[in-house]
Amino acid sequence: MQRLFLATTTAFSLCVLSATSGSTGCAKYVAPCALESDSTVMNLSALSRAHLVKRPDGTVIASWLRFKQAALGSVASQMPEGFEIVVIGADGTITQQKSVASPAALDARKGSTRNIGAEWTGRGAILHWTEATTQTLADGTSSTHLSTKLQFVSDNGQEGELLDGLSCDDCSTLTSSTPFEDGVTLLHTAVGSKLGGGTSEVPATIVRFDRIAADGSRTASGSVPWLASVLTPAGSQSGGFAFAASAALATSGRHLFVFATNNAWSVDATLSPKEGPIPRPPGAVLAWDPSTNEAVTAWFASDVGADLLGAPPNLYFQRSDNQGRPAIPVQRISTGDAVLAVAAQADHYAVVFSAGGHEYLDLVDRTGNKRGSDLDLGGSSVADPGADAGAGAEGIGTGAGEHLLHAPSTNVFVDIYVTSDAIKRRVIRCQP
């Protein structure tokens, strides 16, 4: 295969790397970083879909639901039997490993249960799920009631109170959650024609939040009208309504973000907006730079007509202030398939992305100029990273393909990532 390298973002000089010769067409364009190590932190079962979150102390939480196996061992039940938590230290070793059993209320469910998830609070797990109850009405039509439940299970197995979250009739619901500031914040979104003000032509959206403390107690809950106003239903589809853009939570450093409608807002633990909106194009990964109080965003987009010519999408880079105003013009830095992670360090930024079955790292300065060429990190962590990539910088993901990129020391980036059967850790060292 061949990779086209954009040597700069202003002149768009190109260097071609030949997979057979292993050398570029212009020797001065070399990668300013090197892959120092790529090791396995731990192996995972085929059913595990680990989620990564970086804590302020530099450690990383990897967590996943543990699902029951069917009698033949070849088909998995949709109901989890527990929740696994691993804490990865700064040196890549496992410093803590915990297993929490599912609460009795969830364990008793045999079906009609959706959106199952969990987060570690530091003292146990808060599990959430949505129960569906369908009834036949007098006129012969059916109606489905959805009710989101929350329940805490401590590290020693003690169950907390079963809590009600969002509920609605003949609707679609989503729940997103993340650890933040010694607790967990959950975001519940529902859309449907029977919600207040909704019709079959223009369904309404409601948004609620729950704030769970480390001990599992609910310290705050309520509606989020500002977010409901920016979420617009896409219309009806088989089985319910679709979201034009679902809302999701993610953290970057000490910031909590809500992602919705191609924008991001920095919010507090109860989802009150603090900064934004910051533009977030489709497929973009956003990281927060605490040294400048700016957002750093990377994404792929194709030029008009590029698909007809077989040209790969372009990788773009942007810095914005905390209100979404551009700090630099949008810069094109490479080509490829999907952005996997972004991280900030001093006056440089690292972008990890996939292209042609491999993963690469680009180093970009504060003006958006790329230093040298792409660093080849090896084979892709997921067969189709564009379909199952994580949100990148200390953020939200969906399992295999999720990356968490951070900068623990000067000129060093660490990429913790999830494959289909392992959690792995790369150390990348860059020249000053």
C-alpha positions in Angstrom: 0.0 0.0 0.0 1.0 3.7 -0.3 0.4 6.5 2.1 0.2 10.1 1.1 1.7 12.4 3.7 0.9 16.1 3.8 4.2 17.6 4.8 2.7 20.9 5.8 -0.8 22.3 6.1 -0.1 25.5 4.2 1.9 24.4 1.2 0.4 20.9 1.0 3.6 19.4 -0.1 3.2 15.6 -0.5 5.6 12.8 0.3 4.8 9.2 -0.7 5.8 6.3 1.6 6.2 3.1 -0.2 5.3 0.0 1.8 7.8 -2.0 -0.2 10.8 0.3 0.2 9.9 1.7 3.6 11.3 5.2 2.6 9.8 8.5 1.6 10.3 10.3 -1.6 11.8 13.3 0.3 14.0 12.3 3.2 13.6 15.5 5.3 9.9 14.6 6.0 10.4 12.0 8.7 8.1 11.3 11.7 9.1 13.5 14.7 7.9 10.7 17.0 8.7 7.1 17.6 6.7 4.1 18.9 8.6 3.2 22.1 6.4 0.3 23.2 3.1 -1.4 22.5 2.1 -3.8 25.2 -0.9 -5.7 26.5 -2.4 -4.5 29.8 -4.8 -7.4 30.0 -6.8 -9.8 27.9 -10.5 -9.6 27.5 -13.2 -12.1 26.7 -14.9 -11.8 23.3 -18.1 -10.4 25.0 -16.3 -7.6 26.9 -16.7 -4.0 25.5 -14.5 -2.0 27.7 -14.9 1.8 28.2 -12.0 4.0 29.2 -12.0 7.1 31.4 -8.9 9.0 32.7 -9.0 10.3 36.3 -7.4 13.5 37.5 -4.7 11.5 39.3 -3.5 10.2 35.9 -4.8 6.7 36.4 -7.3 5.2 33.8 -10.5 3.3 34.6 -11.4 0.5 32.2 -14.8 -0.9 32.8 -17.2 -3.3 31.1 -20.4 -5.3 31.7 -19.9 -9.1 32.2 -22.5 -11.0 30.3 -23.9 -14.5 31.0 -23.1 -17.3 28.6 -25.8 -19.6 27.2 -25.8 -23.3 28.0 -23.9 -24.1 24.8 -21.4 -21.4 25.4 -21.8 -20.0 21.9 -24.6 -17.5 22.3 -24.5 -14.7 24.9 -27.5 -13.7 26.9 -28.4 -10.0 26.6 -28.6 -9.7 30.4 -25.3 -8.9 32.3 -24.4 -10.8 35.4 -22.0 -8.2 36.7 -19.7 -5.3 36.1 -15.9 -5.3 35.9 -13.6 -2.5 36.8 -9.8 -2.3 36.3 -7.6 0.7 37.3 -4.5 1.1 35.2 -1.6 3.0 36.8 0.6 5.6 35.1 3.2 2.9 34.4 0.6 0.7 32.7 0.2 -1.9 35.5 -3.1 -2.8 37.0 -3.4 -1.3 40.4 -7.0 -2.3 41.3 -9.4 -4.9 39.9 -13.0 -5.2 41.1 -16.1 -7.2 40.2 -19.6 -6.2 41.1 -22.6 -8.4 40.7 -25.8 -7.2 39.0 -28.5 -6.1 41.4 -31.4 -8.5 42.0 -33.9 -6.2 40.2 -31.8 -6.4 37.0 -30.8 -10.0 37.4 -34.6 -10.9 37.6 -35.2 -9.4 34.1 -35.5 -12.1 31.4 -36.1 -9.7 28.5 -37.7 -6.4 27.4 -34.7 -4.6 28.9 -32.7 -2.0 27.0 -29.8 0.5 27.2 -28.0 -1.4 30.0 -24.9 0.4 31.3 -22.8 1.0 34.3 -20.2 3.3 35.8 -17.8 3.0 38.7 -18.3 5.7 41.4 -15.1 4.8 43.3 -17.0 2.9 45.9 -19.1 0.7 43.7 -21.1 0.7 40.4 -24.2 2.6 39.5 -26.1 0.5 36.9 -28.8 1.8 34.7 -31.3 0.1 32.4 -34.6 0.7 30.7 -37.6 -1.6 31.2 -40.2 -2.0 28.5 -43.8 -2.9 29.3 -46.2 -3.5 26.4 -50.0 -3.6 26.8 -52.9 -4.0 24.4 -55.5 -1.2 24.5 -59.3 -1.5 24.3 -59.2 -0.6 20.6 -56.7 -3.4 19.8 -53.7 -1.2 19.4 -50.6 -1.7 21.6 -48.7 0.8 23.8 -45.2 0.5 25.2 -44.2 2.1 28.4 -40.4 2.7 29.0 -39.0 3.3 32.4 -35.3 3.9 33.2 -34.0 2.4 36.5 -30.9 3.2 38.4 -29.3 1.1 41.2 -26.1 1.2 43.1 -24.1 -1.9 44.1 -21.2 -1.3 46.5 -17.8 -3.0 46.2 -18.8 -5.4 48.9 -22.1 -6.3 47.1 -24.5 -4.2 49.2 -27.4 -2.9 47.0 -28.7 0.6 47.2 -32.2 1.9 46.6 -33.8 1.2 43.2 -34.3 4.6 41.7 -36.6 5.8 38.9 -35.1 7.9 36.1 -36.9 9.0 32.9 -40.2 7.3 31.8 -42.5 7.8 28.8 -45.0 6.0 26.6 -44.5 5.0 23.0 -41.1 6.7 22.8 -37.4 6.1 22.2 -34.9 6.6 25.0 -31.1 6.8 25.4 -28.9 7.1 28.5 -25.3 8.3 28.5 -23.2 8.3 31.7 -19.7 9.2 32.8 -17.7 9.5 36.1 -17.0 13.1 37.0 -15.9 15.0 40.1 -16.2 12.1 42.7 -19.4 10.8 41.3 -21.3 9.9 38.1 -23.5 12.1 35.9 -26.2 10.4 33.8 -28.1 12.0 30.9 -31.5 10.6 29.8 -33.1 11.6 26.5 -36.5 10.6 25.2 -38.4 11.5 22.0 -42.0 10.6 21.1 -45.3 11.9 19.9 -47.0 11.4 23.3 -44.6 13.6 25.2 -45.7 17.1 26.2 -46.3 19.2 23.0 -45.5 16.3 20.7 -47.4 15.1 17.6 -47.0 12.3 15.1 -45.6 14.8 12.7 -43.4 16.7 15.2 -42.5 14.6 18.2 -41.2 16.3 21.3 -38.0 15.7 23.1 -37.4 15.6 26.9 -34.0 15.5 28.7 -33.3 14.7 32.3 -30.2 14.1 34.4 -29.2 12.3 37.5 -26.2 13.0 39.7 -25.0 10.0 41.8 -22.4 10.5 44.6 -19.5 8.1 45.3 -21.6 6.3 47.9 -24.5 5.7 45.4 -26.9 8.3 46.8 -28.7 10.5 44.3 -27.7 14.1 45.1 -29.5 15.9 42.3 -31.9 15.2 39.4 -34.1 17.2 37.1 -34.9 18.3 33.6 -32.5 19.9 31.1 -34.7 22.2 29.0 -31.8 24.0 27.2 -30.6 20.7 25.8 -34.1 19.5 24.9 -34.5 22.7 22.8 -31.4 21.9 20.7 -32.3 18.3 20.1 -34.6 17.8 17.1 -36.2 14.5 16.2 -35.5 13.1 12.8 -39.0 11.7 12.4 -40.7 8.4 12.7 -39.2 5.0 11.8 -40.1 1.4 12.4 -40.4 0.7 16.1 -40.4 4.4 17.2 -38.7 7.7 16.6 -35.1 8.3 15.6 -32.9 11.1 17.0 -31.4 13.6 14.6 -28.5 13.7 16.9 -28.4 11.9 20.2 -26.9 13.6 23.2 -23.9 12.0 24.9 -21.5 12.8 27.8 -17.7 12.8 27.7 -14.9 14.0 29.8 -11.6 15.6 28.8 -9.3 16.5 31.7 -11.4 18.2 34.4 -14.1 19.2 31.9 -17.5 17.5 31.3 -19.0 17.8 27.8 -22.3 17.3 26.2 -22.2 16.4 22.6 -25.3 17.1 20.5 -26.3 18.3 17.0 -22.7 18.6 15.9 -21.8 20.9 18.8 -20.2 20.4 22.2 -20.9 22.3 25.4 -18.8 22.3 28.5 -21.2 21.7 31.5 -21.1 21.3 35.2 -22.0 18.1 37.1 -25.8 18.9 36.8 -25.5 19.7 33.0 -25.8 23.5 33.3 -23.9 25.0 30.4 -20.6 26.8 31.1 -18.9 27.2 27.8 -19.8 26.7 24.1 -21.3 25.7 21.8 -18.1 24.5 20.2 -18.5 23.2 16.6 -18.0 19.4 16.4 -18.3 18.1 12.8 -19.6 14.6 12.2 -17.1 12.0 13.3 -14.9 14.6 15.1 -12.9 14.0 18.2 -12.6 16.8 20.7 -10.0 17.4 23.5 -9.7 20.2 26.0 -6.4 22.0 26.3 -6.3 23.3 29.9 -3.2 25.4 29.3 -5.0 27.7 26.9 -8.7 27.0 27.9 -9.3 25.9 24.3 -10.9 23.0 22.4 -8.9 21.0 19.9 -10.9 19.2 17.3 -9.9 16.7 14.5 -12.2 15.2 11.9 -12.3 13.7 8.4 -14.3 15.2 5.5 -14.2 14.6 1.7 -14.0 17.4 -0.9 -16.9 17.7 -3.3 -16.5 15.0 -6.0 -13.6 13.3 -4.2 -15.6 10.0 -3.8 -16.0 9.9 -7.6 -12.3 10.2 -8.0 -11.5 7.6 -5.4 -9.7 10.1 -3.2 -9.6 9.4 0.5 -11.1 11.8 3.0 -9.0 14.6 4.3 -8.0 14.9 8.0 -8.7 18.4 9.4 -7.5 20.1 12.6 -9.0 23.1 14.4 -8.4 25.1 17.6 -11.3 27.0 19.1 -11.8 29.2 22.2 -14.2 28.3 24.9 -17.1 29.9 23.0 -16.4 28.1 19.8 -14.7 30.9 18.0 -11.8 29.7 15.7 -8.3 30.4 17.2 -6.7 29.3 13.9 -8.0 28.6 10.4 -9.0 25.0 9.7 -5.9 23.1 8.7 -5.7 20.0 6.5 -3.0 17.6 7.9 -3.4 14.2 6.2 -5.8 11.7 4.6 -7.4 8.5 6.0 -10.6 7.0 7.4 -11.4 7.9 11.0 -10.1 10.0 13.9 -9.5 7.8 17.0 -8.0 10.2 19.6 -6.6 13.7 20.2 -4.5 15.0 23.0 -2.8 18.3 23.9 0.7 18.9 25.4 2.3 22.2 25.9 2.6 23.8 22.4 1.9 20.6 20.5 -1.1 18.3 19.8 -1.2 14.6 18.8 -3.9 13.1 16.6 -4.3 9.3 16.3 -6.3 8.1 13.2 -6.9 5.1 11.0 -6.1 4.8 7.3 -6.1 1.7 5.1 -6.1 -0.8 7.9 -3.3 0.9 9.9 -3.3 3.5 12.7 -1.1 6.6 12.6 -0.1 9.5 14.8 0.4 13.1 13.6 2.1 15.8 15.6 0.7 19.3 15.1 1.9 22.6 16.4 -0.2 25.5 17.8 -0.6 27.0 14.3 -2.0 23.8 12.9 1.1 22.9 11.0 2.0 19.2 11.0 5.5 18.3 12.0 7.1 15.8 9.6 5.2 12.8 8.4 2.7 10.3 9.8 4.0 7.8 12.4 2.8 4.3 11.6 1.5 2.7 14.8 0.7 -0.7 13.3 -2.5 -2.6 12.4 -5.9 -1.1 13.2 -7.4 -2.0 16.6 -10.8 -2.6 15.0 -11.7 -4.0 11.6 -13.9 -1.0 10.7 -12.7 1.9 13.0 -15.0 4.4 11.4 -18.0 2.4 12.5 -16.9 1.6 16.1 -14.3 4.2 17.1 -14.2 5.8 20.5 -14.5 9.5 21.2 -10.8 9.8 21.7 -9.5 12.1 24.3 -10.5 10.8 27.7 -14.0 10.4 26.3 -16.8 8.1 25.5 -16.6 5.0 23.3 -18.3 1.8 22.3 -15.8 -1.0 23.0 -13.4 -2.4 20.4 -11.6 0.5 18.8 -11.9 2.9 21.7 -8.8 5.0 22.4 -7.7 7.2 25.3 -4.7 9.4 24.4 -3.0 11.5 27.0 0.3 13.2 27.7 1.7 12.2 31.1 5.1 13.9 30.6 7.0 16.2 28.2 7.3 14.9 24.7 5.5 11.6 25.6 2.0 10.5 24.6 0.4 7.3 26.0 -2.4 5.7 23.9 -4.5 3.2 25.9 -6.8 1.4 23.5 -9.2 -1.5 23.3 -9.1 -4.3 20.7 -11.6 -7.2 20.3 -9.8 -9.2 22.9 -7.5 -7.0 25.0 -6.7 -3.6 26.5 -3.4 -2.4 25.2 -1.0 0.5 25.8 1.3 2.4 23.4 4.0 4.8 24.5 5.0 7.3 21.9 8.1 9.6 22.4 8.5 12.7 20.3 11.4 15.0 19.6 11.4 18.4 21.4 
